[in-house]
Amino acid sequence: METIITNSPSLKEEDFVRISDFIYQHCGINLHDGKRELVHARLSKRLRNSDFNNFSDYIDYVLKNPDDREFSLFIDSLSTNLTSFFREEQHFDLMSEKFLPALLKIKEKNNDLRLRIWSAGCSSGQEPYSIAIKLNEAVKNNKWDIKILATDISKTMLETAQNGLYDEDKIAQIPAELRNKYFSRQTIRGRKYFQAMGELKDMIIFKHLNLMENWPVKGPIDFIFCRNVMIYFDKPTQQKLVERFWKLLAGGGVLFTGHSESLTGIKHSFKYISPTVYMKA
Ligand SMILES: C[S@@+](CC[C@H](N)C(=O)[O-])C[C@H]1O[C@@H](n2cnc3c(N)ncnc32)[C@H](O)[C@@H]1O
């Protein structure tokens, strides 16, 4: 629960409208009226950490300076970056145990040794690292050329993802055997951390990408993970996104969405596999 600091300046109606209009246009996030308190609470923190005394001046500055770090912090503060290793674990099992064996056989027959995966909205990297671990465990033969594209709108999240350095408590979901195999232990100023090893990092390409803009992404992609991202978008935005994912996926490719992001209410031609799992059959 977020609380508003009582001595924070008030958020004027016109400023809330400017913020929500901009955020919707820029990154598709739907900050409807019910999010007013959340916007106020989160931006109050930004105000306290910067030199601005009111929201109007802060927003003027941020919108005029999209290359400034504060712009990224503004976007970050209004989006949700929550993630974890092996979140919604059934997706990783389905990928490696159900879809992958058949896919590799077909690819081998067609002399196509490339496997392409996209983690769209990868936050601080736990999703693409989980994919990399699963694939590394499942595909033993190194003749395969496996690349995971991991993208996010948040530059700060991408920095964390690229570093691959995680606090001890963030790593708890990874079984000990895999943790020891794919992460090295570090102690920094008395705190314990785990760092993803080169073997995993080499499989992932981290890139800044806004899903509302052009995608410099080369298809066809075999698996797209876009989980817990679309939930913040409205239906028309979700519709467009799903159509674009369809175009980019290979025949037989699979789209994984987050636990509360079924494609109900969206027009599409995907084959339903199970809740939140859709195949371009
Ligand atoms: C809740 S996290 C989900 C992380 C991960 N996919 C998972 O399920 O654990 C949502 C991520 O989507 C990103 N995001 C929101 N809008 C975006 C956009 N327009 N383009 C790219 N990424 C976006 C946010 O920055 C955030 O890191």
The ligand as an SDF file (V2000), in Angstrom:
LIG
                    3D

 27 29  0  0  0  0  0  0  0  0999 V2000
    5.7090   -6.1900  -14.1820 C   0  0  0  0  0  0  0  0  0  0  0  0
    7.1250   -6.1340  -15.2190 S   0  0  0  0  0  0  0  0  0  0  0  0
    7.0830   -7.7640  -15.9340 C   0  0  0  0  0  0  0  0  0  0  0  0
    8.4470   -8.4010  -15.9820 C   0  0  0  0  0  0  0  0  0  0  0  0
    8.4530   -9.8410  -16.4960 C   0  0  0  0  0  0  0  0  0  0  0  0
    7.9640   -9.9250  -17.8350 N   0  0  0  0  0  0  0  0  0  0  0  0
    7.6710  -10.7360  -15.5820 C   0  0  0  0  0  0  0  0  0  0  0  0
    6.5830  -11.1830  -15.9340 O   0  0  0  0  0  0  0  0  0  0  0  0
    8.1400  -11.0180  -14.4600 O   0  0  0  0  0  0  0  0  0  0  0  0
    6.5540   -5.0840  -16.5610 C   0  0  0  0  0  0  0  0  0  0  0  0
    7.6820   -4.4920  -17.4100 C   0  0  0  0  0  0  0  0  0  0  0  0
    7.1260   -3.9470  -18.6030 O   0  0  0  0  0  0  0  0  0  0  0  0
    7.8590   -2.7890  -18.9290 C   0  0  0  0  0  0  0  0  0  0  0  0
    7.0740   -1.9420  -19.8470 N   0  0  0  0  0  0  0  0  0  0  0  0
    5.9670   -1.2170  -19.5710 C   0  0  0  0  0  0  0  0  0  0  0  0
    5.5730   -0.5510  -20.6650 N   0  0  0  0  0  0  0  0  0  0  0  0
    6.4270   -0.8710  -21.6540 C   0  0  0  0  0  0  0  0  0  0  0  0
    6.5390   -0.4990  -23.0220 C   0  0  0  0  0  0  0  0  0  0  0  0
    5.6870    0.3540  -23.6000 N   0  0  0  0  0  0  0  0  0  0  0  0
    7.5550   -1.0130  -23.7530 N   0  0  0  0  0  0  0  0  0  0  0  0
    8.4360   -1.8640  -23.1800 C   0  0  0  0  0  0  0  0  0  0  0  0
    8.3810   -2.2580  -21.8880 N   0  0  0  0  0  0  0  0  0  0  0  0
    7.3870   -1.7700  -21.1400 C   0  0  0  0  0  0  0  0  0  0  0  0
    8.1410   -2.1400  -17.5950 C   0  0  0  0  0  0  0  0  0  0  0  0
    9.2350   -1.2450  -17.6550 O   0  0  0  0  0  0  0  0  0  0  0  0
    8.4050   -3.3660  -16.7040 C   0  0  0  0  0  0  0  0  0  0  0  0
    9.7730   -3.6550  -16.5910 O   0  0  0  0  0  0  0  0  0  0  0  0
  1  2  1  0
  2  3  1  0
  2 10  1  0
  3  4  1  0
  4  5  1  0
  5  6  1  0
  5  7  1  0
  7  8  2  0
  7  9  1  0
 10 11  1  0
 11 12  1  0
 11 26  1  0
 12 13  1  0
 13 14  1  0
 13 24  1  0
 14 15  1  0
 14 23  1  0
 15 16  2  0
 16 17  1  0
 17 18  1  0
 17 23  2  0
 18 19  1  0
 18 20  2  0
 20 21  1  0
 21 22  2  0
 22 23  1  0
 24 25  1  0
 24 26  1  0
 26 27  1  0
M  CHG  2   2   1   9  -1
M  END
$$$$
